Each structure stands twice: as structure tokens, then as C-alpha cells.
């Protein structure tokens, strides 16, 4: 498992109450990161945490988990995000309009 994936998994685990609370390292939180966040098919449950909007990744894949509730509008703050995979979850509600204002978002699979 890559370091990026480990950091992202720990981050989501902490806010989804899946494991012990671990936080992102300061270097991971910097806005210059342009990596992919792939947490697809990891059996994640619960809602997508509000804090996810502060991640700066180009691709975020949360597909094939058991995430529920609504897509948080703070995903619209992810300025570097170009590809977002959310399908294969139990998400409800509409796609937040804030995602339509993301200038770099080219693909949304919900």
C-alpha cells in the first residue's frame, strides 16, 4: 500500500470512526499535492467526512465501498480535483451544486 493511500485511509478511518483516530501529517495537508487518492473497495462505511474538502488530490476514488448519506458540498473546495469516483456506494440525495463550480473537475462518476 502506498504512503499516500495509507495516509488517506487513516484520515478517512479517523473521521468515519472505523479505527483509532489518526491525523494527516502536515506534509500531506499541503495544497501542492497532486497525487491520486484511491480508497476504492476498502469496505468503508458511514458518511463522507466534512474534512475531505481539505484534501488536494487530482483523483479521488471512493467507489465500491458502503458510504452512506449525502455527498458533502465541501468536496467543491478540492481545487485540484479532476476525477471523482463515488459509484458503488449507498449515497443519497442530489449532487451538490458546488461540484459544478469546480474548474478542474472533468469526470464525476456518482
Gaussian input, Z-matrix of N, CA and C with variables (Angstrom, degrees):
# hf/3-21g

backbone

0 1
 N
 C     1     B1
 C     2     B2     1     A1
 N     3     B3     2     A2     1     D1
 C     4     B4     3     A3     2     D2
 C     5     B5     4     A4     3     D3
 N     6     B6     5     A5     4     D4
 C     7     B7     6     A6     5     D5
 C     8     B8     7     A7     6     D6
 N     9     B9     8     A8     7     D7
 C    10    B10     9     A9     8     D8
 C    11    B11    10    A10     9     D9
 N    12    B12    11    A11    10    D10
 C    13    B13    12    A12    11    D11
 C    14    B14    13    A13    12    D12
 N    15    B15    14    A14    13    D13
 C    16    B16    15    A15    14    D14
 C    17    B17    16    A16    15    D15
 N    18    B18    17    A17    16    D16
 C    19    B19    18    A18    17    D17
 C    20    B20    19    A19    18    D18
 N    21    B21    20    A20    19    D19
 C    22    B22    21    A21    20    D20
 C    23    B23    22    A22    21    D21
 N    24    B24    23    A23    22    D22
 C    25    B25    24    A24    23    D23
 C    26    B26    25    A25    24    D24
 N    27    B27    26    A26    25    D25
 C    28    B28    27    A27    26    D26
 C    29    B29    28    A28    27    D27
 N    30    B30    29    A29    28    D28
 C    31    B31    30    A30    29    D29
 C    32    B32    31    A31    30    D30
 N    33    B33    32    A32    31    D31
 C    34    B34    33    A33    32    D32
 C    35    B35    34    A34    33    D33
 N    36    B36    35    A35    34    D34
 C    37    B37    36    A36    35    D35
 C    38    B38    37    A37    36    D36
 N    39    B39    38    A38    37    D37
 C    40    B40    39    A39    38    D38
 C    41    B41    40    A40    39    D39
 N    42    B42    41    A41    40    D40
 C    43    B43    42    A42    41    D41
 C    44    B44    43    A43    42    D42
 N    45    B45    44    A44    43    D43
 C    46    B46    45    A45    44    D44
 C    47    B47    46    A46    45    D45
 N    48    B48    47    A47    46    D46
 C    49    B49    48    A48    47    D47
 C    50    B50    49    A49    48    D48
 N    51    B51    50    A50    49    D49
 C    52    B52    51    A51    50    D50
 C    53    B53    52    A52    51    D51
 N    54    B54    53    A53    52    D52
 C    55    B55    54    A54    53    D53
 C    56    B56    55    A55    54    D54
 N    57    B57    56    A56    55    D55
 C    58    B58    57    A57    56    D56
 C    59    B59    58    A58    57    D57
 N    60    B60    59    A59    58    D58
 C    61    B61    60    A60    59    D59
 C    62    B62    61    A61    60    D60
 N    63    B63    62    A62    61    D61
 C    64    B64    63    A63    62    D62
 C    65    B65    64    A64    63    D63
 N    66    B66    65    A65    64    D64
 C    67    B67    66    A66    65    D65
 C    68    B68    67    A67    66    D66
 N    69    B69    68    A68    67    D67
 C    70    B70    69    A69    68    D68
 C    71    B71    70    A70    69    D69
 N    72    B72    71    A71    70    D70
 C    73    B73    72    A72    71    D71
 C    74    B74    73    A73    72    D72
 N    75    B75    74    A74    73    D73
 C    76    B76    75    A75    74    D74
 C    77    B77    76    A76    75    D75
 N    78    B78    77    A77    76    D76
 C    79    B79    78    A78    77    D77
 C    80    B80    79    A79    78    D78
 N    81    B81    80    A80    79    D79
 C    82    B82    81    A81    80    D80
 C    83    B83    82    A82    81    D81
 N    84    B84    83    A83    82    D82
 C    85    B85    84    A84    83    D83
 C    86    B86    85    A85    84    D84
 N    87    B87    86    A86    85    D85
 C    88    B88    87    A87    86    D86
 C    89    B89    88    A88    87    D87
 N    90    B90    89    A89    88    D88
 C    91    B91    90    A90    89    D89
 C    92    B92    91    A91    90    D90
 N    93    B93    92    A92    91    D91
 C    94    B94    93    A93    92    D92
 C    95    B95    94    A94    93    D93
 N    96    B96    95    A95    94    D94
 C    97    B97    96    A96    95    D95
 C    98    B98    97    A97    96    D96
 N    99    B99    98    A98    97    D97
 C   100   B100    99    A99    98    D98
 C   101   B101   100   A100    99    D99
 N   102   B102   101   A101   100   D100
 C   103   B103   102   A102   101   D101
 C   104   B104   103   A103   102   D102
 N   105   B105   104   A104   103   D103
 C   106   B106   105   A105   104   D104
 C   107   B107   106   A106   105   D105
 N   108   B108   107   A107   106   D106
 C   109   B109   108   A108   107   D107
 C   110   B110   109   A109   108   D108
 N   111   B111   110   A110   109   D109
 C   112   B112   111   A111   110   D110
 C   113   B113   112   A112   111   D111
 N   114   B114   113   A113   112   D112
 C   115   B115   114   A114   113   D113
 C   116   B116   115   A115   114   D114
 N   117   B117   116   A116   115   D115
 C   118   B118   117   A117   116   D116
 C   119   B119   118   A118   117   D117
 N   120   B120   119   A119   118   D118
 C   121   B121   120   A120   119   D119
 C   122   B122   121   A121   120   D120
 N   123   B123   122   A122   121   D121
 C   124   B124   123   A123   122   D122
 C   125   B125   124   A124   123   D123
 N   126   B126   125   A125   124   D124
 C   127   B127   126   A126   125   D125
 C   128   B128   127   A127   126   D126
 N   129   B129   128   A128   127   D127
 C   130   B130   129   A129   128   D128
 C   131   B131   130   A130   129   D129
 N   132   B132   131   A131   130   D130
 C   133   B133   132   A132   131   D131
 C   134   B134   133   A133   132   D132
 N   135   B135   134   A134   133   D133
 C   136   B136   135   A135   134   D134
 C   137   B137   136   A136   135   D135
 N   138   B138   137   A137   136   D136
 C   139   B139   138   A138   137   D137
 C   140   B140   139   A139   138   D138
 N   141   B141   140   A140   139   D139
 C   142   B142   141   A141   140   D140
 C   143   B143   142   A142   141   D141
 N   144   B144   143   A143   142   D142
 C   145   B145   144   A144   143   D143
 C   146   B146   145   A145   144   D144
 N   147   B147   146   A146   145   D145
 C   148   B148   147   A147   146   D146
 C   149   B149   148   A148   147   D147
 N   150   B150   149   A149   148   D148
 C   151   B151   150   A150   149   D149
 C   152   B152   151   A151   150   D150
 N   153   B153   152   A152   151   D151
 C   154   B154   153   A153   152   D152
 C   155   B155   154   A154   153   D153
 N   156   B156   155   A155   154   D154
 C   157   B157   156   A156   155   D155
 C   158   B158   157   A157   156   D156
 N   159   B159   158   A158   157   D157
 C   160   B160   159   A159   158   D158
 C   161   B161   160   A160   159   D159
 N   162   B162   161   A161   160   D160
 C   163   B163   162   A162   161   D161
 C   164   B164   163   A163   162   D162
 N   165   B165   164   A164   163   D163
 C   166   B166   165   A165   164   D164
 C   167   B167   166   A166   165   D165
 N   168   B168   167   A167   166   D166
 C   169   B169   168   A168   167   D167
 C   170   B170   169   A169   168   D168
 N   171   B171   170   A170   169   D169
 C   172   B172   171   A171   170   D170
 C   173   B173   172   A172   171   D171
 N   174   B174   173   A173   172   D172
 C   175   B175   174   A174   173   D173
 C   176   B176   175   A175   174   D174
 N   177   B177   176   A176   175   D175
 C   178   B178   177   A177   176   D176
 C   179   B179   178   A178   177   D177
 N   180   B180   179   A179   178   D178
 C   181   B181   180   A180   179   D179
 C   182   B182   181   A181   180   D180
 N   183   B183   182   A182   181   D181
 C   184   B184   183   A183   182   D182
 C   185   B185   184   A184   183   D183
 N   186   B186   185   A185   184   D184
 C   187   B187   186   A186   185   D185
 C   188   B188   187   A187   186   D186
 N   189   B189   188   A188   187   D187
 C   190   B190   189   A189   188   D188
 C   191   B191   190   A190   189   D189
 N   192   B192   191   A191   190   D190
 C   193   B193   192   A192   191   D191
 C   194   B194   193   A193   192   D192
 N   195   B195   194   A194   193   D193
 C   196   B196   195   A195   194   D194
 C   197   B197   196   A196   195   D195
 N   198   B198   197   A197   196   D196
 C   199   B199   198   A198   197   D197
 C   200   B200   199   A199   198   D198
 N   201   B201   200   A200   199   D199
 C   202   B202   201   A201   200   D200
 C   203   B203   202   A202   201   D201
 N   204   B204   203   A203   202   D202
 C   205   B205   204   A204   203   D203
 C   206   B206   205   A205   204   D204
 N   207   B207   206   A206   205   D205
 C   208   B208   207   A207   206   D206
 C   209   B209   208   A208   207   D207
 N   210   B210   209   A209   208   D208
 C   211   B211   210   A210   209   D209
 C   212   B212   211   A211   210   D210
 N   213   B213   212   A212   211   D211
 C   214   B214   213   A213   212   D212
 C   215   B215   214   A214   213   D213
 N   216   B216   215   A215   214   D214
 C   217   B217   216   A216   215   D215
 C   218   B218   217   A217   216   D216
 N   219   B219   218   A218   217   D217
 C   220   B220   219   A219   218   D218
 C   221   B221   220   A220   219   D219
 N   222   B222   221   A221   220   D220
 C   223   B223   222   A222   221   D221
 C   224   B224   223   A223   222   D222
 N   225   B225   224   A224   223   D223
 C   226   B226   225   A225   224   D224
 C   227   B227   226   A226   225   D225
 N   228   B228   227   A227   226   D226
 C   229   B229   228   A228   227   D227
 C   230   B230   229   A229   228   D228
 N   231   B231   230   A230   229   D229
 C   232   B232   231   A231   230   D230
 C   233   B233   232   A232   231   D231
 N   234   B234   233   A233   232   D232
 C   235   B235   234   A234   233   D233
 C   236   B236   235   A235   234   D234
 N   237   B237   236   A236   235   D235
 C   238   B238   237   A237   236   D236
 C   239   B239   238   A238   237   D237
 N   240   B240   239   A239   238   D238
 C   241   B241   240   A240   239   D239
 C   242   B242   241   A241   240   D240
 N   243   B243   242   A242   241   D241
 C   244   B244   243   A243   242   D242
 C   245   B245   244   A244   243   D243
 N   246   B246   245   A245   244   D244
 C   247   B247   246   A246   245   D245
 C   248   B248   247   A247   246   D246
 N   249   B249   248   A248   247   D247
 C   250   B250   249   A249   248   D248
 C   251   B251   250   A250   249   D249
 N   252   B252   251   A251   250   D250
 C   253   B253   252   A252   251   D251
 C   254   B254   253   A253   252   D252
 N   255   B255   254   A254   253   D253
 C   256   B256   255   A255   254   D254
 C   257   B257   256   A256   255   D255
 N   258   B258   257   A257   256   D256
 C   259   B259   258   A258   257   D257
 C   260   B260   259   A259   258   D258
 N   261   B261   260   A260   259   D259
 C   262   B262   261   A261   260   D260
 C   263   B263   262   A262   261   D261
 N   264   B264   263   A263   262   D262
 C   265   B265   264   A264   263   D263
 C   266   B266   265   A265   264   D264
 N   267   B267   266   A266   265   D265
 C   268   B268   267   A267   266   D266
 C   269   B269   268   A268   267   D267
 N   270   B270   269   A269   268   D268
 C   271   B271   270   A270   269   D269
 C   272   B272   271   A271   270   D270
 N   273   B273   272   A272   271   D271
 C   274   B274   273   A273   272   D272
 C   275   B275   274   A274   273   D273
 N   276   B276   275   A275   274   D274
 C   277   B277   276   A276   275   D275
 C   278   B278   277   A277   276   D276
 N   279   B279   278   A278   277   D277
 C   280   B280   279   A279   278   D278
 C   281   B281   280   A280   279   D279
 N   282   B282   281   A281   280   D280
 C   283   B283   282   A282   281   D281
 C   284   B284   283   A283   282   D282
 N   285   B285   284   A284   283   D283
 C   286   B286   285   A285   284   D284
 C   287   B287   286   A286   285   D285
 N   288   B288   287   A287   286   D286
 C   289   B289   288   A288   287   D287
 C   290   B290   289   A289   288   D288
 N   291   B291   290   A290   289   D289
 C   292   B292   291   A291   290   D290
 C   293   B293   292   A292   291   D291
 N   294   B294   293   A293   292   D292
 C   295   B295   294   A294   293   D293
 C   296   B296   295   A295   294   D294
 N   297   B297   296   A296   295   D295
 C   298   B298   297   A297   296   D296
 C   299   B299   298   A298   297   D297
 N   300   B300   299   A299   298   D298
 C   301   B301   300   A300   299   D299
 C   302   B302   301   A301   300   D300
 N   303   B303   302   A302   301   D301
 C   304   B304   303   A303   302   D302
 C   305   B305   304   A304   303   D303
 N   306   B306   305   A305   304   D304
 C   307   B307   306   A306   305   D305
 C   308   B308   307   A307   306   D306
 N   309   B309   308   A308   307   D307
 C   310   B310   309   A309   308   D308
 C   311   B311   310   A310   309   D309
 N   312   B312   311   A311   310   D310
 C   313   B313   312   A312   311   D311
 C   314   B314   313   A313   312   D312
 N   315   B315   314   A314   313   D313
 C   316   B316   315   A315   314   D314
 C   317   B317   316   A316   315   D315
 N   318   B318   317   A317   316   D316
 C   319   B319   318   A318   317   D317
 C   320   B320   319   A319   318   D318
 N   321   B321   320   A320   319   D319
 C   322   B322   321   A321   320   D320
 C   323   B323   322   A322   321   D321
 N   324   B324   323   A323   322   D322
 C   325   B325   324   A324   323   D323
 C   326   B326   325   A325   324   D324
 N   327   B327   326   A326   325   D325
 C   328   B328   327   A327   326   D326
 C   329   B329   328   A328   327   D327

   B1=1.4491
   B2=1.5287
   B3=1.3144
   B4=1.4499
   B5=1.5270
   B6=1.3293
   B7=1.4635
   B8=1.5229
   B9=1.3336
   B10=1.4540
   B11=1.5220
   B12=1.3321
   B13=1.4570
   B14=1.5231
   B15=1.3348
   B16=1.4711
   B17=1.5220
   B18=1.3296
   B19=1.4672
   B20=1.5237
   B21=1.3226
   B22=1.4558
   B23=1.5190
   B24=1.3130
   B25=1.4653
   B26=1.5237
   B27=1.3287
   B28=1.4701
   B29=1.5229
   B30=1.3209
   B31=1.4594
   B32=1.5225
   B33=1.3200
   B34=1.4587
   B35=1.5206
   B36=1.3290
   B37=1.4604
   B38=1.5241
   B39=1.3048
   B40=1.4613
   B41=1.5145
   B42=1.3186
   B43=1.4525
   B44=1.5137
   B45=1.3076
   B46=1.4554
   B47=1.5208
   B48=1.3212
   B49=1.4631
   B50=1.5226
   B51=1.3376
   B52=1.4538
   B53=1.5265
   B54=1.3124
   B55=1.4584
   B56=1.5166
   B57=1.3175
   B58=1.4557
   B59=1.5173
   B60=1.3217
   B61=1.4554
   B62=1.5162
   B63=1.3177
   B64=1.4553
   B65=1.5133
   B66=1.3149
   B67=1.4578
   B68=1.5150
   B69=1.3245
   B70=1.4527
   B71=1.5184
   B72=1.2943
   B73=1.4551
   B74=1.5230
   B75=1.3318
   B76=1.4678
   B77=1.5219
   B78=1.3236
   B79=1.4563
   B80=1.5223
   B81=1.3206
   B82=1.4631
   B83=1.5245
   B84=1.3224
   B85=1.4510
   B86=1.5195
   B87=1.3021
   B88=1.4548
   B89=1.5142
   B90=1.3353
   B91=1.4587
   B92=1.5207
   B93=1.3194
   B94=1.4525
   B95=1.5228
   B96=1.3006
   B97=1.4621
   B98=1.5179
   B99=1.3089
   B100=1.4582
   B101=1.5233
   B102=1.2921
   B103=1.4616
   B104=1.5120
   B105=1.3179
   B106=1.4568
   B107=1.5207
   B108=1.3075
   B109=1.4522
   B110=1.5124
   B111=1.3305
   B112=1.4643
   B113=1.5205
   B114=1.3200
   B115=1.4690
   B116=1.5257
   B117=1.3108
   B118=1.4582
   B119=1.5247
   B120=1.3258
   B121=1.4680
   B122=1.5320
   B123=1.3348
   B124=1.4626
   B125=1.5309
   B126=1.3212
   B127=1.4659
   B128=1.5312
   B129=1.3207
   B130=1.4582
   B131=1.5205
   B132=1.3130
   B133=1.4622
   B134=1.5236
   B135=1.3259
   B136=1.4614
   B137=1.5191
   B138=1.3243
   B139=1.4602
   B140=1.5287
   B141=1.3109
   B142=1.4617
   B143=1.5280
   B144=1.3139
   B145=1.4693
   B146=1.5345
   B147=1.3090
   B148=1.4618
   B149=1.5238
   B150=1.3051
   B151=1.4639
   B152=1.5244
   B153=1.2967
   B154=1.4612
   B155=1.5292
   B156=1.3116
   B157=1.4561
   B158=1.5181
   B159=1.3184
   B160=1.4574
   B161=1.5241
   B162=1.3238
   B163=1.4662
   B164=1.5222
   B165=1.3050
   B166=1.4600
   B167=1.5214
   B168=1.3216
   B169=1.4570
   B170=1.5263
   B171=1.3112
   B172=1.4574
   B173=1.5247
   B174=1.3350
   B175=1.4616
   B176=1.5204
   B177=1.3266
   B178=1.4573
   B179=1.5187
   B180=1.3296
   B181=1.4525
   B182=1.5145
   B183=1.3255
   B184=1.4629
   B185=1.5288
   B186=1.3067
   B187=1.4625
   B188=1.5235
   B189=1.3252
   B190=1.4554
   B191=1.5105
   B192=1.3133
   B193=1.4592
   B194=1.5244
   B195=1.3029
   B196=1.4563
   B197=1.5199
   B198=1.3304
   B199=1.4597
   B200=1.5187
   B201=1.3321
   B202=1.4594
   B203=1.5280
   B204=1.2942
   B205=1.4596
   B206=1.5221
   B207=1.3186
   B208=1.4584
   B209=1.5225
   B210=1.3192
   B211=1.4631
   B212=1.5297
   B213=1.3388
   B214=1.4620
   B215=1.5297
   B216=1.3183
   B217=1.4643
   B218=1.5233
   B219=1.3262
   B220=1.4717
   B221=1.5219
   B222=1.3176
   B223=1.4664
   B224=1.5308
   B225=1.3195
   B226=1.4556
   B227=1.5219
   B228=1.3337
   B229=1.4695
   B230=1.5212
   B231=1.3029
   B232=1.4686
   B233=1.5261
   B234=1.3133
   B235=1.4617
   B236=1.5210
   B237=1.3217
   B238=1.4703
   B239=1.5353
   B240=1.3270
   B241=1.4622
   B242=1.5288
   B243=1.3293
   B244=1.4642
   B245=1.5230
   B246=1.3424
   B247=1.4652
   B248=1.5269
   B249=1.3289
   B250=1.4663
   B251=1.5198
   B252=1.3334
   B253=1.4632
   B254=1.5288
   B255=1.3168
   B256=1.4601
   B257=1.5319
   B258=1.3285
   B259=1.4668
   B260=1.5303
   B261=1.3134
   B262=1.4611
   B263=1.5095
   B264=1.3268
   B265=1.4575
   B266=1.5256
   B267=1.3032
   B268=1.4611
   B269=1.5272
   B270=1.3239
   B271=1.4533
   B272=1.5217
   B273=1.3315
   B274=1.4576
   B275=1.5302
   B276=1.3113
   B277=1.4636
   B278=1.5185
   B279=1.3179
   B280=1.4509
   B281=1.5249
   B282=1.3108
   B283=1.4583
   B284=1.5245
   B285=1.3227
   B286=1.4681
   B287=1.5292
   B288=1.3300
   B289=1.4636
   B290=1.5277
   B291=1.3234
   B292=1.4646
   B293=1.5264
   B294=1.3265
   B295=1.4587
   B296=1.5302
   B297=1.3114
   B298=1.4561
   B299=1.5220
   B300=1.3215
   B301=1.4590
   B302=1.5198
   B303=1.3169
   B304=1.4591
   B305=1.5263
   B306=1.3134
   B307=1.4646
   B308=1.5302
   B309=1.3335
   B310=1.4719
   B311=1.5296
   B312=1.3283
   B313=1.4708
   B314=1.5314
   B315=1.3242
   B316=1.4673
   B317=1.5323
   B318=1.3302
   B319=1.4662
   B320=1.5235
   B321=1.3214
   B322=1.4550
   B323=1.5182
   B324=1.3089
   B325=1.4570
   B326=1.5216
   B327=1.3346
   B328=1.4561
   B329=1.5121
   A1=108.36
   A2=116.67
   A3=120.58
   A4=110.79
   A5=115.43
   A6=120.39
   A7=110.18
   A8=117.83
   A9=122.03
   A10=110.40
   A11=116.52
   A12=120.58
   A13=110.19
   A14=117.39
   A15=120.11
   A16=110.97
   A17=117.03
   A18=120.13
   A19=110.82
   A20=116.70
   A21=120.78
   A22=110.97
   A23=117.00
   A24=120.91
   A25=110.48
   A26=117.31
   A27=120.91
   A28=111.09
   A29=115.11
   A30=120.23
   A31=110.89
   A32=116.65
   A33=119.60
   A34=111.93
   A35=117.23
   A36=120.22
   A37=111.01
   A38=116.24
   A39=120.67
   A40=111.32
   A41=117.02
   A42=120.31
   A43=113.26
   A44=118.44
   A45=121.81
   A46=110.66
   A47=117.05
   A48=123.08
   A49=112.28
   A50=116.78
   A51=120.70
   A52=112.29
   A53=116.94
   A54=120.56
   A55=108.71
   A56=116.57
   A57=120.11
   A58=110.03
   A59=117.00
   A60=120.70
   A61=109.79
   A62=115.49
   A63=123.32
   A64=107.41
   A65=116.68
   A66=120.02
   A67=110.75
   A68=115.01
   A69=120.38
   A70=110.38
   A71=115.66
   A72=119.13
   A73=107.94
   A74=118.35
   A75=119.87
   A76=112.96
   A77=119.40
   A78=120.43
   A79=111.72
   A80=118.05
   A81=120.99
   A82=110.68
   A83=117.07
   A84=121.18
   A85=113.50
   A86=119.03
   A87=120.35
   A88=110.54
   A89=117.46
   A90=120.46
   A91=114.29
   A92=119.50
   A93=121.69
   A94=113.45
   A95=118.69
   A96=120.43
   A97=109.35
   A98=116.52
   A99=121.13
   A100=109.40
   A101=116.00
   A102=122.03
   A103=111.05
   A104=114.08
   A105=120.57
   A106=109.90
   A107=115.77
   A108=121.99
   A109=108.67
   A110=116.99
   A111=121.52
   A112=109.66
   A113=115.41
   A114=121.90
   A115=109.93
   A116=116.79
   A117=120.12
   A118=110.63
   A119=114.75
   A120=123.70
   A121=112.47
   A122=116.55
   A123=122.10
   A124=112.53
   A125=116.90
   A126=122.07
   A127=112.89
   A128=117.08
   A129=121.03
   A130=109.19
   A131=116.69
   A132=121.67
   A133=109.18
   A134=115.51
   A135=120.69
   A136=110.32
   A137=114.66
   A138=118.37
   A139=110.29
   A140=115.40
   A141=120.62
   A142=106.82
   A143=118.58
   A144=120.55
   A145=112.46
   A146=115.26
   A147=122.73
   A148=110.93
   A149=117.07
   A150=122.62
   A151=113.39
   A152=118.32
   A153=120.02
   A154=111.03
   A155=117.20
   A156=121.41
   A157=114.15
   A158=116.97
   A159=120.56
   A160=112.70
   A161=117.29
   A162=119.76
   A163=109.36
   A164=116.74
   A165=121.39
   A166=108.42
   A167=115.28
   A168=122.22
   A169=108.01
   A170=116.77
   A171=121.34
   A172=110.51
   A173=116.28
   A174=121.76
   A175=108.87
   A176=116.50
   A177=121.41
   A178=107.45
   A179=115.97
   A180=121.36
   A181=110.02
   A182=115.49
   A183=122.57
   A184=110.02
   A185=117.46
   A186=122.02
   A187=112.65
   A188=115.11
   A189=121.33
   A190=114.86
   A191=117.85
   A192=121.45
   A193=108.51
   A194=117.46
   A195=121.58
   A196=109.91
   A197=115.95
   A198=120.97
   A199=109.04
   A200=116.13
   A201=120.91
   A202=110.52
   A203=115.07
   A204=126.01
   A205=110.71
   A206=117.57
   A207=121.29
   A208=112.36
   A209=114.94
   A210=121.62
   A211=106.15
   A212=118.89
   A213=119.54
   A214=111.93
   A215=115.95
   A216=120.55
   A217=112.29
   A218=118.08
   A219=120.52
   A220=112.30
   A221=118.25
   A222=119.40
   A223=108.39
   A224=116.95
   A225=121.51
   A226=113.67
   A227=117.71
   A228=121.96
   A229=112.66
   A230=117.29
   A231=121.55
   A232=108.67
   A233=116.09
   A234=122.81
   A235=114.43
   A236=118.03
   A237=120.65
   A238=112.60
   A239=117.66
   A240=121.36
   A241=112.29
   A242=115.87
   A243=121.77
   A244=111.76
   A245=117.39
   A246=121.77
   A247=108.57
   A248=116.13
   A249=121.88
   A250=109.30
   A251=116.09
   A252=122.73
   A253=108.95
   A254=116.76
   A255=121.45
   A256=112.51
   A257=118.38
   A258=120.75
   A259=111.22
   A260=114.70
   A261=120.34
   A262=113.10
   A263=117.49
   A264=123.17
   A265=108.88
   A266=117.01
   A267=122.35
   A268=110.09
   A269=116.44
   A270=121.02
   A271=110.72
   A272=115.83
   A273=121.56
   A274=109.28
   A275=115.55
   A276=120.31
   A277=112.16
   A278=113.88
   A279=120.96
   A280=111.17
   A281=115.92
   A282=121.15
   A283=107.11
   A284=118.38
   A285=120.40
   A286=111.76
   A287=117.55
   A288=120.40
   A289=113.16
   A290=118.01
   A291=121.77
   A292=111.68
   A293=117.13
   A294=120.16
   A295=110.76
   A296=117.60
   A297=121.49
   A298=113.29
   A299=117.11
   A300=121.86
   A301=112.83
   A302=117.63
   A303=121.00
   A304=109.19
   A305=116.42
   A306=121.06
   A307=114.05
   A308=117.41
   A309=119.77
   A310=113.89
   A311=117.66
   A312=120.70
   A313=109.46
   A314=115.46
   A315=121.18
   A316=112.60
   A317=117.20
   A318=121.06
   A319=109.41
   A320=115.01
   A321=122.57
   A322=107.25
   A323=116.33
   A324=122.39
   A325=107.11
   A326=116.60
   A327=120.65
   A328=111.16
   D1=131.02
   D2=-177.86
   D3=-68.90
   D4=159.79
   D5=179.20
   D6=-61.65
   D7=-40.93
   D8=178.99
   D9=-59.82
   D10=-45.35
   D11=-179.12
   D12=-65.83
   D13=-39.20
   D14=177.94
   D15=-62.78
   D16=-45.03
   D17=179.26
   D18=-62.71
   D19=-44.98
   D20=-179.00
   D21=-65.11
   D22=-42.12
   D23=179.01
   D24=-62.64
   D25=-45.20
   D26=178.44
   D27=-61.87
   D28=-40.42
   D29=179.56
   D30=-61.48
   D31=-50.14
   D32=-179.35
   D33=-68.91
   D34=-37.35
   D35=176.82
   D36=-57.19
   D37=-43.59
   D38=-177.03
   D39=-62.47
   D40=-42.47
   D41=-176.47
   D42=-87.29
   D43=-11.43
   D44=175.75
   D45=-104.38
   D46=3.75
   D47=177.72
   D48=58.87
   D49=40.15
   D50=178.44
   D51=-91.55
   D52=-23.52
   D53=-178.54
   D54=-155.74
   D55=-167.74
   D56=-179.47
   D57=-60.10
   D58=150.63
   D59=-177.59
   D60=-76.41
   D61=114.22
   D62=176.04
   D63=-122.08
   D64=149.66
   D65=-177.23
   D66=-118.32
   D67=157.72
   D68=177.35
   D69=-64.30
   D70=145.29
   D71=173.87
   D72=-74.20
   D73=153.00
   D74=-179.87
   D75=-56.01
   D76=-34.93
   D77=-178.89
   D78=-66.82
   D79=-29.57
   D80=179.52
   D81=-74.64
   D82=-27.08
   D83=-176.10
   D84=-81.27
   D85=-7.42
   D86=-176.36
   D87=-66.57
   D88=143.68
   D89=-176.11
   D90=-71.68
   D91=-5.74
   D92=-177.54
   D93=-86.62
   D94=-1.39
   D95=-179.75
   D96=-70.26
   D97=133.67
   D98=179.02
   D99=-130.98
   D100=45.14
   D101=-178.33
   D102=-101.09
   D103=175.23
   D104=178.00
   D105=-96.11
   D106=142.01
   D107=174.41
   D108=-111.26
   D109=100.74
   D110=-176.36
   D111=-110.69
   D112=104.74
   D113=175.37
   D114=-120.92
   D115=29.87
   D116=-179.54
   D117=-70.38
   D118=144.71
   D119=175.96
   D120=55.08
   D121=48.01
   D122=178.88
   D123=-113.92
   D124=12.31
   D125=178.99
   D126=59.33
   D127=33.61
   D128=176.90
   D129=-71.75
   D130=140.70
   D131=178.91
   D132=-128.75
   D133=168.64
   D134=178.85
   D135=92.27
   D136=-170.31
   D137=-178.55
   D138=-91.07
   D139=157.79
   D140=175.55
   D141=-69.15
   D142=126.64
   D143=-173.97
   D144=-69.69
   D145=147.67
   D146=177.85
   D147=-55.60
   D148=-39.82
   D149=-174.85
   D150=-66.10
   D151=-11.03
   D152=-179.16
   D153=-61.74
   D154=-24.44
   D155=179.33
   D156=-63.35
   D157=-14.36
   D158=-178.73
   D159=-91.69
   D160=-7.35
   D161=176.66
   D162=-72.54
   D163=143.01
   D164=177.43
   D165=-118.90
   D166=85.08
   D167=178.86
   D168=-123.96
   D169=157.06
   D170=179.02
   D171=-83.86
   D172=-39.40
   D173=178.48
   D174=-124.59
   D175=132.38
   D176=174.49
   D177=-125.70
   D178=118.25
   D179=-179.85
   D180=-116.79
   D181=111.91
   D182=176.15
   D183=-116.30
   D184=16.47
   D185=-174.89
   D186=-66.13
   D187=153.69
   D188=172.94
   D189=70.36
   D190=26.50
   D191=175.08
   D192=-108.67
   D193=-158.86
   D194=177.55
   D195=-125.95
   D196=39.33
   D197=179.70
   D198=-68.88
   D199=144.68
   D200=-174.94
   D201=-131.18
   D202=179.54
   D203=-178.15
   D204=69.66
   D205=-158.09
   D206=-173.19
   D207=-90.42
   D208=158.80
   D209=172.85
   D210=-72.69
   D211=123.17
   D212=-178.24
   D213=-69.84
   D214=137.79
   D215=-179.07
   D216=-66.39
   D217=-19.76
   D218=-179.76
   D219=-66.71
   D220=-13.10
   D221=173.72
   D222=-58.96
   D223=-26.36
   D224=176.62
   D225=-62.65
   D226=-14.90
   D227=177.18
   D228=-82.10
   D229=-9.39
   D230=-176.50
   D231=-78.15
   D232=84.76
   D233=-171.00
   D234=-62.54
   D235=-28.68
   D236=-177.85
   D237=-89.19
   D238=-8.90
   D239=-172.23
   D240=-66.91
   D241=124.71
   D242=178.50
   D243=-113.83
   D244=-28.87
   D245=-177.86
   D246=-134.56
   D247=129.71
   D248=-179.50
   D249=-131.46
   D250=117.66
   D251=177.85
   D252=-106.73
   D253=116.31
   D254=178.86
   D255=-125.47
   D256=-3.23
   D257=-174.41
   D258=-68.68
   D259=160.21
   D260=179.90
   D261=80.15
   D262=25.06
   D263=176.52
   D264=-121.36
   D265=-171.06
   D266=179.30
   D267=-113.24
   D268=39.28
   D269=-177.51
   D270=-72.44
   D271=147.62
   D272=-177.83
   D273=-124.20
   D274=169.26
   D275=175.96
   D276=81.82
   D277=-173.64
   D278=-177.50
   D279=-93.44
   D280=163.32
   D281=174.21
   D282=-71.36
   D283=127.04
   D284=-178.10
   D285=-60.35
   D286=138.30
   D287=-179.35
   D288=-62.52
   D289=-22.97
   D290=178.74
   D291=-59.42
   D292=-28.80
   D293=179.14
   D294=-67.46
   D295=-25.19
   D296=177.64
   D297=-71.66
   D298=-15.73
   D299=-179.82
   D300=-94.18
   D301=2.70
   D302=-177.39
   D303=-81.89
   D304=111.66
   D305=-173.24
   D306=-67.56
   D307=-27.33
   D308=-177.66
   D309=-97.79
   D310=-7.40
   D311=-178.18
   D312=-73.79
   D313=114.16
   D314=-179.37
   D315=-104.81
   D316=-30.24
   D317=-176.92
   D318=-134.25
   D319=129.08
   D320=174.92
   D321=-129.46
   D322=114.29
   D323=178.08
   D324=-110.37
   D325=99.31
   D326=-176.45
   D327=-115.36

